[in-house]
Amino acid sequence: MQNPLTSLADDVAFTERAIAEANGPVILVGHSWGGSVITEAGTSDQVKALVYIAAFAPDVGQSSIETLKPYPPSPGLAHPIVDAAGYLKLSPEAVAQYFAQDVTAAQARLIATTQGAVRGKNFEEKLTKAAWQGKPSFYVVADKDLMLHPAFQRAAAAHIKAKITVLPTSHVPMVSRPKDVADVIIAAATAP
């Protein structure tokens, strides 16, 4: 599903509706900003596990942007395109160079064309829940990521006590290494 990206509350409400509509247990998978969303939205008994893919995983009372402060700035975050309403996107060149540098040119163009603009203030919103405190968590670290520093990802994964898989990929391992990411999701779905 695609979240509206308009606020943490909106994205969480959208996710909670999808959980409620599911027929059976749910594994929540969050990429990048989506990690903050599943952290806040994943406390339902219906949610059996969380899978973070090169993602934020804040704690209660912490914002996504705060989690990045101890790490060097990532080159991909240096030049977003910001519209008049404060929504962020990346240029096609930035997608190809920093976001998805290990996919084909056609895939990078598709990502650039279909990317959702995210409200910049979302990253400053503090979480009120941390589903990873009570749910099994899995984390795919993108070891060549130029958007979220790999050291940040490793620390986030360790902090939430996730089962960690490290892949030598850009920020989009689900595109460049889909089978490996699918294996992590299947492991989460079949874990006791």
ZAMARGU-4260 file (C-alpha; in steps of 0.2 Angstrom, whole numbers, plus 5000, padded with zeros to 4 digits):
<rodrens>
0) 5000/5000/5000 | 5005/5018/4997 | 5003/5030/5012 | 4998/5048/5008 | 5014/5054/5016
5) 5005/5070/5023 | 5009/5067/5041 | 5013/5053/5053 | 4995/5053/5060 | 4988/5051/5042
10) 5000/5038/5037 | 4997/5028/5053 | 4978/5030/5051 | 4980/5023/5033 | 4990/5009/5039
15) 4979/5005/5053 | 4964/5004/5041 | 4973/4992/5030 | 4977/4981/5046 | 4959/4981/5051
20) 4954/4976/5033 | 4966/4961/5033 | 4959/4944/5035 | 4971/4936/5047 | 4989/4940/5054
25) 4999/4954/5047 | 5017/4957/5044 | 5021/4976/5042 | 5035/4980/5031 | 5041/4998/5031
30) 5054/5006/5019 | 5063/5022/5024 | 5050/5034/5031 | 5038/5019/5032 | 5049/5012/5046
35) 5042/5026/5057 | 5025/5022/5051 | 5025/5004/5056 | 5033/5008/5072 | 5018/5019/5077
40) 5005/5008/5068 | 5010/4991/5072 | 5004/4988/5090 | 4988/4979/5085 | 4987/4960/5091
45) 4984/4956/5072 | 5002/4962/5068 | 5014/4947/5071 | 5030/4955/5066 | 5039/4971/5059
50) 5051/4971/5044 | 5061/4987/5042 | 5070/4990/5025 | 5083/5003/5026 | 5071/5012/5038
55) 5069/5023/5053 | 5064/5014/5069 | 5062/5028/5082 | 5058/5026/5100 | 5043/5033/5110
60) 5045/5052/5111 | 5058/5052/5097 | 5056/5059/5079 | 5064/5051/5064 | 5076/5066/5061
65) 5082/5065/5079 | 5088/5047/5076 | 5100/5053/5062 | 5109/5066/5072 | 5124/5056/5078
70) 5128/5051/5060 | 5137/5060/5046 | 5125/5068/5034 | 5121/5057/5019 | 5124/5064/5002
75) 5107/5059/4996 | 5098/5070/5009 | 5108/5085/5004 | 5098/5092/4989 | 5079/5088/4990
80) 5067/5097/4979 | 5055/5106/4991 | 5039/5113/4985 | 5030/5128/4992 | 5020/5117/5004
85) 5035/5109/5011 | 5034/5092/5002 | 5051/5084/4997 | 5055/5074/4982 | 5072/5069/4973
90) 5077/5074/4956 | 5079/5060/4943 | 5097/5063/4944 | 5097/5062/4963 | 5087/5046/4962
95) 5100/5038/4950 | 5115/5044/4959 | 5110/5042/4978 | 5093/5033/4980 | 5094/5019/4968
100) 5112/5018/4961 | 5112/4999/4959 | 5097/4997/4948 | 5095/4999/4929 | 5092/5016/4922
105) 5074/5012/4917 | 5071/5006/4935 | 5078/5023/4942 | 5068/5033/4930 | 5052/5023/4935
110) 5056/5027/4954 | 5059/5045/4950 | 5043/5047/4941 | 5032/5037/4953 | 5040/5043/4969
115) 5028/5051/4982 | 5032/5068/4989 | 5033/5067/5008 | 5029/5082/5019 | 5046/5087/5026
120) 5038/5090/5044 | 5034/5072/5045 | 5052/5068/5050 | 5050/5080/5065 | 5035/5072/5072
125) 5038/5062/5088 | 5031/5044/5090 | 5019/5040/5104 | 5021/5021/5102 | 5035/5009/5097
130) 5028/4993/5091 | 5045/4985/5090 | 5045/4985/5109 | 5033/4970/5109 | 5034/4963/5092
135) 5047/4952/5083 | 5057/4963/5071 | 5068/4961/5056 | 5079/4973/5048 | 5087/4974/5031
140) 5102/4985/5031 | 5107/4992/5014 | 5126/4993/5016 | 5129/5004/5001 | 5115/5016/5005
145) 5118/5035/5002 | 5101/5041/5009 | 5101/5033/5027 | 5119/5030/5032 | 5123/5011/5034
150) 5130/5014/5052 | 5113/5022/5057 | 5104/5007/5050 | 5115/4995/5060 | 5113/5005/5076
155) 5094/5006/5073 | 5092/4987/5070 | 5103/4983/5085 | 5093/4996/5096 | 5076/4987/5092
160) 5084/4970/5094 | 5080/4965/5076 | 5086/4950/5066 | 5098/4959/5054 | 5101/4955/5036
165) 5114/4965/5027 | 5113/4967/5009 | 5126/4977/4998 | 5113/4988/4990 | 5107/5006/4988
170) 5092/5013/4997 | 5081/5001/4988 | 5086/4983/4991 | 5068/4978/4987 | 5071/4983/4969
175) 5090/4978/4967 | 5089/4962/4978 | 5070/4957/4978 | 5073/4939/4982 | 5084/4942/4997
180) 5071/4955/5004 | 5057/4943/5001 | 5066/4930/5010 | 5067/4941/5025 | 5048/4945/5024
185) 5045/4926/5023 | 5056/4923/5038 | 5046/4936/5048 | 5029/4928/5042 | 5035/4910/5047
190) 5044/4914/5063 | 5036/4906/5079
</rodrens>
